[in-house]
């Protein structure tokens, strides 16, 4: 029986950041993985989030970012492209589930 997407391992394929420090990036990647796993269990091809809606965002200094998440199918495999933005700060992430 195939494993549900929520329990698969998240793999970060690539990141590009602007104006984001290492700690912020690590925290945003955790939010990306959570959002990717949650959205992967649905038929949605695109989702939008405000990180302020995540329970841990305030304590992790991740409030106020907008996250757009898109499902891309390349050669029959699903990839996820995420873009966080807050004022001059941006983080672009590509990930997948294994």
C-alpha positions in Angstrom: 0.0 0.0 0.0 1.5 3.4 -1.0 2.3 5.8 1.9 0.2 8.9 2.2 1.9 12.1 1.3 1.6 13.5 4.8 4.0 10.8 6.1 6.6 10.9 3.3 10.0 12.5 3.8 10.2 16.1 2.5 13.3 16.8 0.3 14.4 20.4 -0.3 15.8 20.4 -3.9 16.8 24.1 -4.1 16.6 27.4 -2.3 17.3 31.0 -3.3 17.0 33.7 -0.6 17.3 37.5 -0.5 17.5 39.4 2.8 16.9 36.3 4.9 19.3 35.1 7.6 20.1 31.4 8.3 17.8 31.0 11.3 14.9 32.6 9.4 15.5 30.4 6.4 15.6 27.3 8.6 12.3 28.2 10.2 10.6 29.1 6.9 11.8 25.8 5.4 10.0 24.0 8.3 6.8 25.9 7.4 7.3 25.1 3.7 7.6 21.3 4.5 4.5 21.4 6.7 2.5 23.3 4.0 3.8 21.0 1.2 2.8 17.8 3.1 -0.6 19.3 4.0 -1.4 20.5 0.5 0.0 17.3 -1.2 -2.9 15.3 0.4 -5.4 17.4 -1.6 -6.1 17.9 -5.3 -5.0 21.6 -5.1 -2.4 22.7 -7.6 -1.8 26.0 -5.9 -2.3 27.3 -2.3 -1.6 30.6 -0.6 -0.8 31.1 3.1 -0.1 33.9 5.5 2.6 32.6 7.8 0.9 34.5 10.7 -1.8 31.7 10.6 0.8 29.1 11.6 0.8 28.4 15.3 4.6 28.6 15.6 5.2 31.6 13.4 5.4 34.3 16.0 7.9 32.5 18.3 10.0 31.7 15.2 10.1 35.3 13.8 8.2 34.2 10.7 5.0 36.2 11.0 3.8 38.3 8.1 5.3 36.3 5.2 3.1 35.5 2.3 3.6 31.9 1.0 2.5 30.8 -2.5 2.8 27.1 -3.1 2.5 25.5 -6.5 2.4 21.8 -7.5 4.4 21.1 -10.7 4.4 17.7 -12.4 7.7 17.0 -14.3 8.2 13.6 -16.0 5.4 12.2 -13.9 6.8 13.3 -10.6 5.4 16.0 -8.3 7.5 18.9 -7.2 6.5 21.9 -5.1 7.6 25.5 -5.8 7.2 27.9 -2.8 7.8 31.6 -2.6 7.9 33.4 0.7 7.8 37.2 0.7 7.7 39.9 3.3 8.7 43.5 2.3 12.2 43.2 0.9 12.7 39.6 2.1 12.2 36.7 -0.3 12.8 32.9 -0.2 12.1 30.6 -3.1 12.1 26.9 -2.4 11.7 23.8 -4.6 10.9 20.6 -2.8 9.4 17.1 -3.3 8.1 14.2 -1.2 9.8 10.8 -1.2 
